[in-house]
């Protein structure tokens, strides 16, 4: 849907024509990407070499090293691109010390992957993010 709207816009409005294909993720990106790395901090909770994209271990290490680091996860209830409970599960299972668990907050919106496309959800998310920033400035 969005790719079609994009093509319509660039051709009709911008008068841009090209024979080159438009790739939404880049040609060959997913087939050749090497996700292997040793997680920072020794891979706490998920020991060993990471072979799939899993940045929660690295994020947890960053929060441990900088206890002022805070994370806000905006989640659309109807997101078909990011598995909804996977984000919640990963961020809730980072093996953080109890005093740092509150550094991770969640927002939930009646929207899809791009929350901002639903104007009501966008307003709600903006209010939540404004509160998140305000609390960060107080700490």
ZADOKE-287380 format. One record per residue: residue in one letter; x, y, z of N, C-alpha, C in turn; residue number from 1. Coordinates in steps of 0.02 Angstrom, whole numbers, padded with zeros to 5 digits. Layout:
N
+--------+--------+--------+--------+--------+--------+--------+--------+--------+--------+-----+
| residu |   n_px |   n_py |   n_pz |  ca_px |  ca_py |  ca_pz |   c_px |   c_py |   c_pz | num |
+--------+--------+--------+--------+--------+--------+--------+--------+--------+--------+-----+
|      A |      X |      Y |      Z |      X |      Y |      Z |      X |      Y |      Z | NUM |
...
+--------+--------+--------+--------+--------+--------+--------+--------+--------+--------+-----+
REM end
This chain:
139
+--------+--------+--------+--------+--------+--------+--------+--------+--------+--------+-----+
| residu |   n_px |   n_py |   n_pz |  ca_px |  ca_py |  ca_pz |   c_px |   c_py |   c_pz | num |
+--------+--------+--------+--------+--------+--------+--------+--------+--------+--------+-----+
|      X |  00041 | -00059 |  00000 |  00000 |  00000 |  00000 |  00043 |  00063 |  00000 |   1 |
|      X |  00093 |  00067 |  00045 |  00134 |  00127 |  00049 |  00181 |  00133 | -00010 |   2 |
|      X |  00206 |  00077 | -00035 |  00250 |  00080 | -00093 |  00211 |  00106 | -00152 |   3 |
|      X |  00150 |  00082 | -00162 |  00108 |  00106 | -00217 |  00093 |  00180 | -00210 |   4 |
|      X |  00077 |  00203 | -00150 |  00064 |  00274 | -00139 |  00127 |  00316 | -00152 |   5 |
|      X |  00184 |  00289 | -00132 |  00248 |  00323 | -00143 |  00261 |  00331 | -00218 |   6 |
|      X |  00252 |  00277 | -00256 |  00263 |  00280 | -00329 |  00215 |  00329 | -00361 |   7 |
|      X |  00153 |  00328 | -00340 |  00104 |  00375 | -00368 |  00126 |  00447 | -00354 |   8 |
|      X |  00147 |  00461 | -00293 |  00168 |  00528 | -00274 |  00228 |  00551 | -00315 |   9 |
|      X |  00281 |  00510 | -00318 |  00341 |  00534 | -00354 |  00330 |  00541 | -00429 |  10 |
|      X |  00286 |  00498 | -00456 |  00273 |  00503 | -00528 |  00224 |  00559 | -00545 |  11 |
|      X |  00170 |  00562 | -00508 |  00117 |  00610 | -00524 |  00134 |  00681 | -00500 |  12 |
|      X |  00155 |  00687 | -00437 |  00167 |  00752 | -00408 |  00238 |  00779 | -00423 |  13 |
|      X |  00287 |  00736 | -00415 |  00356 |  00759 | -00424 |  00381 |  00750 | -00496 |  14 |
|      X |  00343 |  00715 | -00537 |  00360 |  00703 | -00607 |  00427 |  00666 | -00614 |  15 |
|      X |  00440 |  00621 | -00567 |  00502 |  00582 | -00568 |  00486 |  00513 | -00597 |  16 |
|      X |  00521 |  00496 | -00650 |  00512 |  00431 | -00682 |  00580 |  00395 | -00683 |  17 |
|      X |  00578 |  00331 | -00669 |  00640 |  00292 | -00669 |  00624 |  00220 | -00685 |  18 |
|      X |  00670 |  00188 | -00719 |  00663 |  00117 | -00733 |  00694 |  00074 | -00679 |  19 |
|      X |  00729 |  00105 | -00631 |  00761 |  00069 | -00577 |  00708 |  00042 | -00529 |  20 |
|      X |  00718 | -00019 | -00504 |  00670 | -00046 | -00455 |  00675 | -00009 | -00388 |  21 |
|      X |  00619 | -00006 | -00353 |  00619 |  00025 | -00286 |  00617 | -00032 | -00235 |  22 |
|      X |  00667 | -00034 | -00193 |  00672 | -00086 | -00142 |  00652 | -00058 | -00074 |  23 |
|      X |  00606 | -00090 | -00040 |  00585 | -00066 |  00025 |  00637 | -00080 |  00079 |  24 |
|      X |  00678 | -00132 |  00071 |  00729 | -00149 |  00121 |  00798 | -00152 |  00092 |  25 |
|      X |  00806 | -00137 |  00030 |  00872 | -00141 | -00002 |  00882 | -00209 | -00032 |  26 |
|      X |  00912 | -00213 | -00091 |  00921 | -00277 | -00124 |  00972 | -00321 | -00087 |  27 |
|      X |  00952 | -00382 | -00072 |  00997 | -00430 | -00040 |  01013 | -00415 |  00032 |  28 |
|      X |  00982 | -00366 |  00062 |  00999 | -00346 |  00130 |  00991 | -00403 |  00180 |  29 |
|      X |  00933 | -00435 |  00180 |  00920 | -00487 |  00229 |  00957 | -00552 |  00216 |  30 |
|      X |  00973 | -00566 |  00154 |  01006 | -00630 |  00139 |  01079 | -00630 |  00159 |  31 |
|      X |  01112 | -00573 |  00158 |  01184 | -00571 |  00169 |  01204 | -00540 |  00236 |  32 |
|      X |  01157 | -00523 |  00277 |  01172 | -00489 |  00339 |  01198 | -00538 |  00391 |  33 |
|      X |  01254 | -00522 |  00422 |  01284 | -00565 |  00472 |  01268 | -00536 |  00541 |  34 |
|      X |  01225 | -00569 |  00579 |  01204 | -00544 |  00644 |  01249 | -00568 |  00701 |  35 |
|      X |  01299 | -00608 |  00686 |  01340 | -00638 |  00739 |  01381 | -00585 |  00775 |  36 |
|      X |  01378 | -00588 |  00841 |  01421 | -00546 |  00882 |  01418 | -00572 |  00953 |  37 |
|      X |  01470 | -00557 |  00990 |  01470 | -00573 |  01061 |  01435 | -00516 |  01097 |  38 |
|      X |  01385 | -00532 |  01135 |  01348 | -00481 |  01170 |  01392 | -00447 |  01222 |  39 |
|      X |  01384 | -00382 |  01228 |  01422 | -00344 |  01277 |  01404 | -00369 |  01347 |  40 |
|      X |  01449 | -00363 |  01393 |  01435 | -00385 |  01461 |  01433 | -00460 |  01469 |  41 |
|      X |  01459 | -00496 |  01421 |  01463 | -00569 |  01427 |  01398 | -00605 |  01409 |  42 |
|      X |  01351 | -00570 |  01380 |  01290 | -00602 |  01359 |  01247 | -00625 |  01417 |  43 |
|      X |  01241 | -00584 |  01468 |  01203 | -00603 |  01527 |  01134 | -00627 |  01508 |  44 |
|      X |  01116 | -00686 |  01532 |  01050 | -00714 |  01519 |  01045 | -00750 |  01453 |  45 |
|      X |  01087 | -00733 |  01406 |  01087 | -00765 |  01340 |  01160 | -00775 |  01319 |  46 |
|      X |  01193 | -00818 |  01354 |  01265 | -00826 |  01346 |  01285 | -00848 |  01276 |  47 |
|      X |  01346 | -00831 |  01260 |  01376 | -00854 |  01197 |  01366 | -00805 |  01140 |  48 |
|      X |  01383 | -00829 |  01081 |  01379 | -00787 |  01021 |  01306 | -00779 |  00999 |  49 |
|      X |  01288 | -00718 |  00983 |  01220 | -00704 |  00957 |  01220 | -00721 |  00882 |  50 |
|      X |  01171 | -00758 |  00860 |  01168 | -00776 |  00789 |  01106 | -00747 |  00755 |  51 |
|      X |  01064 | -00714 |  00793 |  01004 | -00682 |  00766 |  01000 | -00612 |  00795 |  52 |
|      X |  00962 | -00568 |  00763 |  00958 | -00500 |  00790 |  00926 | -00501 |  00859 |  53 |
|      X |  00964 | -00483 |  00909 |  00940 | -00481 |  00977 |  00980 | -00427 |  01013 |  54 |
|      X |  00955 | -00366 |  01011 |  00991 | -00310 |  01041 |  00972 | -00299 |  01114 |  55 |
|      X |  00925 | -00337 |  01141 |  00905 | -00328 |  01210 |  00963 | -00339 |  01258 |  56 |
|      X |  01007 | -00386 |  01242 |  01065 | -00400 |  01285 |  01111 | -00339 |  01285 |  57 |
|      X |  01122 | -00309 |  01226 |  01165 | -00251 |  01221 |  01133 | -00190 |  01254 |  58 |
|      X |  01067 | -00183 |  01246 |  01031 | -00128 |  01278 |  01036 | -00134 |  01354 |  59 |
|      X |  01027 | -00194 |  01380 |  01032 | -00204 |  01452 |  01102 | -00186 |  01477 |  60 |
|      X |  01153 | -00204 |  01440 |  01221 | -00187 |  01459 |  01230 | -00111 |  01459 |  61 |
|      X |  01202 | -00077 |  01410 |  01207 | -00003 |  01407 |  01172 |  00029 |  01467 |  62 |
|      X |  01114 |  00002 |  01487 |  01078 |  00029 |  01544 |  01117 |  00017 |  01609 |  63 |
|      X |  01148 | -00041 |  01615 |  01189 | -00055 |  01674 |  01248 | -00007 |  01679 |  64 |
|      X |  01279 |  00007 |  01622 |  01336 |  00052 |  01621 |  01316 |  00125 |  01631 |  65 |
|      X |  01256 |  00143 |  01609 |  01231 |  00211 |  01617 |  01162 |  00207 |  01649 |  66 |
|      X |  01158 |  00205 |  01714 |  01094 |  00198 |  01748 |  01044 |  00254 |  01735 |  67 |
|      X |  01067 |  00309 |  01704 |  01021 |  00363 |  01686 |  00988 |  00352 |  01618 |  68 |
|      X |  01011 |  00302 |  01581 |  00982 |  00287 |  01516 |  00912 |  00260 |  01525 |  69 |
|      X |  00865 |  00289 |  01490 |  00795 |  00267 |  01494 |  00771 |  00250 |  01424 |  70 |
|      X |  00724 |  00204 |  01420 |  00697 |  00179 |  01357 |  00622 |  00185 |  01357 |  71 |
|      X |  00593 |  00211 |  01303 |  00521 |  00213 |  01294 |  00504 |  00172 |  01232 |  72 |
|      X |  00463 |  00121 |  01241 |  00443 |  00077 |  01186 |  00371 |  00092 |  01167 |  73 |
|      X |  00361 |  00121 |  01108 |  00294 |  00137 |  01083 |  00269 |  00077 |  01043 |  74 |
|      X |  00211 |  00050 |  01061 |  00186 | -00012 |  01031 |  00116 | -00002 |  01003 |  75 |
|      X |  00107 | -00020 |  00940 |  00040 | -00019 |  00910 |  00007 | -00087 |  00920 |  76 |
|      X | -00055 | -00086 |  00944 | -00091 | -00149 |  00955 | -00099 | -00190 |  00891 |  77 |
|      X | -00101 | -00157 |  00834 | -00115 | -00191 |  00770 | -00053 | -00195 |  00726 |  78 |
|      X |  00005 | -00194 |  00756 |  00068 | -00195 |  00720 |  00079 | -00264 |  00689 |  79 |
|      X |  00085 | -00265 |  00623 |  00096 | -00329 |  00588 |  00169 | -00337 |  00567 |  80 |
|      X |  00211 | -00285 |  00580 |  00281 | -00289 |  00561 |  00325 | -00312 |  00619 |  81 |
|      X |  00307 | -00293 |  00680 |  00346 | -00311 |  00739 |  00302 | -00354 |  00785 |  82 |
|      X |  00321 | -00415 |  00799 |  00279 | -00456 |  00843 |  00268 | -00421 |  00910 |  83 |
|      X |  00205 | -00406 |  00925 |  00188 | -00365 |  00982 |  00218 | -00389 |  01048 |  84 |
|      X |  00205 | -00450 |  01067 |  00229 | -00473 |  01131 |  00304 | -00488 |  01132 |  85 |
|      X |  00335 | -00493 |  01073 |  00408 | -00504 |  01071 |  00445 | -00445 |  01100 |  86 |
|      X |  00424 | -00384 |  01080 |  00457 | -00324 |  01106 |  00448 | -00320 |  01182 |  87 |
|      X |  00386 | -00330 |  01204 |  00372 | -00327 |  01275 |  00411 | -00381 |  01313 |  88 |
|      X |  00413 | -00440 |  01286 |  00448 | -00496 |  01318 |  00523 | -00480 |  01323 |  89 |
|      X |  00553 | -00461 |  01266 |  00625 | -00449 |  01265 |  00645 | -00394 |  01314 |  90 |
|      X |  00608 | -00338 |  01313 |  00626 | -00282 |  01357 |  00611 | -00297 |  01430 |  91 |
|      X |  00565 | -00343 |  01443 |  00549 | -00361 |  01512 |  00593 | -00417 |  01539 |  92 |
|      X |  00634 | -00446 |  01496 |  00677 | -00501 |  01516 |  00751 | -00485 |  01503 |  93 |
|      X |  00771 | -00425 |  01520 |  00841 | -00404 |  01508 |  00884 | -00417 |  01570 |  94 |
|      X |  00856 | -00450 |  01620 |  00895 | -00465 |  01681 |  00926 | -00403 |  01712 |  95 |
|      X |  00887 | -00349 |  01713 |  00912 | -00287 |  01744 |  00903 | -00292 |  01820 |  96 |
|      X |  00947 | -00259 |  01857 |  00936 | -00255 |  01929 |  00869 | -00220 |  01943 |  97 |
|      X |  00836 | -00237 |  01997 |  00770 | -00210 |  02012 |  00766 | -00134 |  02007 |  98 |
|      X |  00818 | -00100 |  02030 |  00818 | -00027 |  02030 |  00820 |  00002 |  01959 |  99 |
|      X |  00840 | -00037 |  01909 |  00844 | -00012 |  01840 |  00785 | -00034 |  01796 | 100 |
|      X |  00744 | -00079 |  01821 |  00686 | -00102 |  01782 |  00641 | -00044 |  01763 | 101 |
|      X |  00634 |  00005 |  01807 |  00590 |  00062 |  01794 |  00617 |  00108 |  01738 | 102 |
|      X |  00679 |  00097 |  01717 |  00707 |  00136 |  01662 |  00675 |  00119 |  01595 | 103 |
|      X |  00639 |  00065 |  01592 |  00607 |  00044 |  01530 |  00532 |  00054 |  01538 | 104 |
|      X |  00503 |  00094 |  01494 |  00431 |  00107 |  01496 |  00400 |  00089 |  01429 | 105 |
|      X |  00335 |  00075 |  01432 |  00297 |  00055 |  01373 |  00238 |  00101 |  01362 | 106 |
|      X |  00223 |  00113 |  01299 |  00162 |  00149 |  01280 |  00125 |  00105 |  01231 | 107 |
|      X |  00058 |  00102 |  01237 |  00017 |  00059 |  01194 | -00035 |  00101 |  01159 | 108 |
|      X | -00043 |  00090 |  01093 | -00085 |  00133 |  01053 | -00129 |  00093 |  01005 | 109 |
|      X | -00190 |  00119 |  00992 | -00235 |  00085 |  00945 | -00213 |  00101 |  00874 | 110 |
|      X | -00158 |  00071 |  00853 | -00128 |  00086 |  00788 | -00087 |  00027 |  00765 | 111 |
|      X | -00059 |  00033 |  00706 | -00015 | -00018 |  00679 |  00058 | -00001 |  00694 | 112 |
|      X |  00103 | -00024 |  00650 |  00175 | -00014 |  00660 |  00194 |  00060 |  00660 | 113 |
|      X |  00161 |  00099 |  00617 |  00175 |  00170 |  00614 |  00121 |  00207 |  00652 | 114 |
|      X |  00129 |  00211 |  00717 |  00078 |  00238 |  00762 |  00056 |  00307 |  00739 | 115 |
|      X |  00101 |  00347 |  00712 |  00087 |  00416 |  00692 |  00037 |  00422 |  00635 | 116 |
|      X |  00020 |  00368 |  00601 | -00029 |  00371 |  00547 | -00100 |  00376 |  00574 | 117 |
|      X | -00111 |  00356 |  00636 | -00176 |  00364 |  00669 | -00171 |  00428 |  00710 | 118 |
|      X | -00208 |  00480 |  00688 | -00200 |  00546 |  00720 | -00215 |  00544 |  00794 | 119 |
|      X | -00267 |  00508 |  00815 | -00283 |  00503 |  00886 | -00227 |  00468 |  00924 | 120 |
|      X | -00200 |  00414 |  00896 | -00145 |  00378 |  00928 | -00082 |  00422 |  00929 | 121 |
|      X | -00071 |  00461 |  00877 | -00014 |  00506 |  00875 | -00018 |  00557 |  00932 | 122 |
|      X | -00077 |  00585 |  00943 | -00085 |  00633 |  00998 | -00071 |  00600 |  01066 | 123 |
|      X | -00095 |  00540 |  01073 | -00084 |  00502 |  01135 | -00010 |  00487 |  01145 | 124 |
|      X |  00023 |  00466 |  01091 |  00094 |  00451 |  01094 |  00134 |  00514 |  01109 | 125 |
|      X |  00116 |  00570 |  01078 |  00151 |  00633 |  01090 |  00147 |  00652 |  01164 | 126 |
|      X |  00088 |  00644 |  01194 |  00080 |  00660 |  01265 |  00123 |  00614 |  01308 | 127 |
|      X |  00124 |  00549 |  01291 |  00165 |  00502 |  01329 |  00239 |  00517 |  01323 | 128 |
|      X |  00261 |  00534 |  01263 |  00332 |  00550 |  01253 |  00351 |  00615 |  01288 | 129 |
|      X |  00305 |  00664 |  01288 |  00318 |  00727 |  01323 |  00327 |  00713 |  01398 | 130 |
|      X |  00285 |  00669 |  01427 |  00292 |  00651 |  01498 |  00358 |  00615 |  01509 | 131 |
|      X |  00376 |  00571 |  01463 |  00439 |  00533 |  01467 |  00498 |  00582 |  01469 | 132 |
|      X |  00499 |  00631 |  01424 |  00553 |  00681 |  01422 |  00554 |  00723 |  01485 | 133 |
|      X |  00495 |  00744 |  01508 |  00491 |  00785 |  01568 |  00520 |  00748 |  01629 | 134 |
|      X |  00504 |  00684 |  01636 |  00531 |  00645 |  01691 |  00607 |  00637 |  01685 | 135 |
|      X |  00631 |  00631 |  01624 |  00703 |  00624 |  01613 |  00740 |  00687 |  01635 | 136 |
|      X |  00710 |  00745 |  01625 |  00742 |  00807 |  01643 |  00744 |  00817 |  01718 | 137 |
|      X |  00697 |  00785 |  01754 |  00694 |  00792 |  01826 |  00746 |  00749 |  01862 | 138 |
|      X |  00771 |  00698 |  01828 |  00817 |  00651 |  01860 |  00888 |  00676 |  01858 | 139 |
+--------+--------+--------+--------+--------+--------+--------+--------+--------+--------+-----+
REM end
